[in-house]
Amino acid sequence: MVEVIYKPANGGYAWLQELDPAHFLEFGSRDLRLERTGIHAVVSVAMNGTALAWSNFNIERDEDRVRLANSAYTHIASNGVAAAYPKNFLKNALDRFCFGRWDAHVSG
């Protein structure tokens, strides 16, 4: 499993994941904040530098991550990458990106 490495990008942090030599995904987050209902951020998914989907939500809620992954995956499927990168791979990568995001934020 590839380790999530957060890199500063666009006023927040991003993680690049290669799908194949011609395609890479970028998971991004900005405006990370602790609110009464949990940890919120604007989270985005892009492929090869083109935004696929984004949302402002509680990154701890599975339902919110599922919606973002499903929205992004409709674009991935239309690019012919779906056979090599199933929907559950995208959801797992998004989960891993969000899971460590707060710890990376507070650790500096």
C-alpha positions as CSV (number, residue, x, y, z in Angstrom):
1,M,0.0,0.0,0.0
2,V,1.3,3.4,-1.0
3,E,1.9,5.8,2.0
4,V,0.0,9.1,2.0
5,I,2.4,12.0,1.8
6,Y,0.8,15.4,2.3
7,K,2.5,18.2,0.2
8,P,1.6,21.9,0.4
9,A,-0.6,22.9,-2.5
10,N,-3.1,25.7,-3.3
11,G,-3.3,26.9,0.3
12,G,-3.8,23.4,1.6
13,Y,-2.3,20.0,1.2
14,A,-2.4,17.4,-1.6
15,W,-1.4,13.8,-2.3
16,L,-0.6,12.4,-5.7
17,Q,-1.4,8.8,-6.5
18,E,-0.3,7.3,-9.8
19,L,-2.9,5.1,-11.5
20,D,-0.8,4.1,-14.5
21,P,2.1,5.9,-16.4
22,A,-0.4,8.2,-18.2
23,H,-2.8,9.0,-15.3
24,F,-2.5,10.3,-11.8
25,L,-5.0,11.3,-9.1
26,E,-4.6,14.3,-6.9
27,F,-6.5,14.4,-3.6
28,G,-6.5,17.9,-2.1
29,S,-7.8,19.6,1.0
30,R,-7.9,23.2,2.2
31,D,-9.7,25.3,4.9
32,L,-9.2,22.4,7.4
33,R,-11.0,23.3,10.6
34,L,-12.4,21.8,13.8
35,E,-16.1,22.5,14.1
36,R,-18.7,21.5,16.7
37,T,-19.7,18.6,14.5
38,G,-16.2,17.4,13.6
39,I,-13.3,18.1,11.3
40,H,-14.3,19.9,8.1
41,A,-12.4,20.8,5.0
42,V,-12.9,21.5,1.3
43,V,-11.7,18.2,-0.3
44,S,-11.1,17.7,-4.0
45,V,-10.2,14.9,-6.4
46,A,-8.5,15.7,-9.7
47,M,-7.0,13.5,-12.5
48,N,-4.0,14.7,-14.5
49,G,-4.6,18.2,-13.2
50,T,-8.3,18.4,-14.1
51,A,-10.8,18.7,-11.3
52,L,-13.2,15.8,-11.1
53,A,-15.2,16.7,-8.0
54,W,-15.0,18.6,-4.7
55,S,-17.0,19.2,-1.6
56,N,-16.9,21.1,1.7
57,F,-17.8,18.5,4.4
58,N,-17.0,16.6,7.6
59,I,-14.0,14.5,6.6
60,E,-14.7,12.0,9.4
61,R,-18.2,11.1,8.0
62,D,-18.0,8.1,5.7
63,E,-21.3,9.1,3.9
64,D,-19.7,12.4,2.8
65,R,-16.6,10.6,1.5
66,V,-18.7,8.1,-0.3
67,R,-20.6,10.9,-2.1
68,L,-17.4,12.6,-3.2
69,A,-15.8,9.3,-4.4
70,N,-18.9,8.4,-6.4
71,S,-19.0,11.8,-8.0
72,A,-15.4,11.7,-9.0
73,Y,-15.5,8.2,-10.2
74,T,-18.2,8.9,-12.8
75,H,-15.5,11.0,-14.5
76,I,-12.8,8.4,-14.1
77,A,-15.0,5.8,-15.6
78,S,-15.6,8.0,-18.7
79,N,-11.8,8.3,-19.2
80,G,-11.3,4.6,-19.7
81,V,-9.3,4.1,-16.5
82,A,-12.1,2.2,-14.6
83,A,-10.9,-1.3,-15.6
84,A,-7.5,-0.7,-14.0
85,Y,-8.8,1.4,-11.1
86,P,-12.1,0.2,-9.6
87,K,-14.4,2.4,-7.6
88,N,-13.4,0.8,-4.3
89,F,-9.8,1.8,-4.9
90,L,-10.8,5.4,-5.2
91,K,-12.9,5.3,-2.0
92,N,-10.0,3.6,-0.1
93,A,-7.5,6.2,-1.3
94,L,-9.9,9.1,-0.3
95,D,-10.4,7.4,3.1
96,R,-6.7,7.2,3.7
97,F,-6.2,10.8,2.6
98,C,-8.8,12.1,5.0
99,F,-7.9,9.8,7.9
100,G,-4.5,11.2,8.4
101,R,-5.2,14.8,7.4
102,W,-6.0,16.2,10.9
103,D,-2.9,14.5,12.5
104,A,-0.7,16.0,9.7
105,H,-2.3,19.4,10.4
106,V,-1.7,19.5,14.1
107,S,1.8,18.0,13.9
108,G,3.0,20.9,11.9
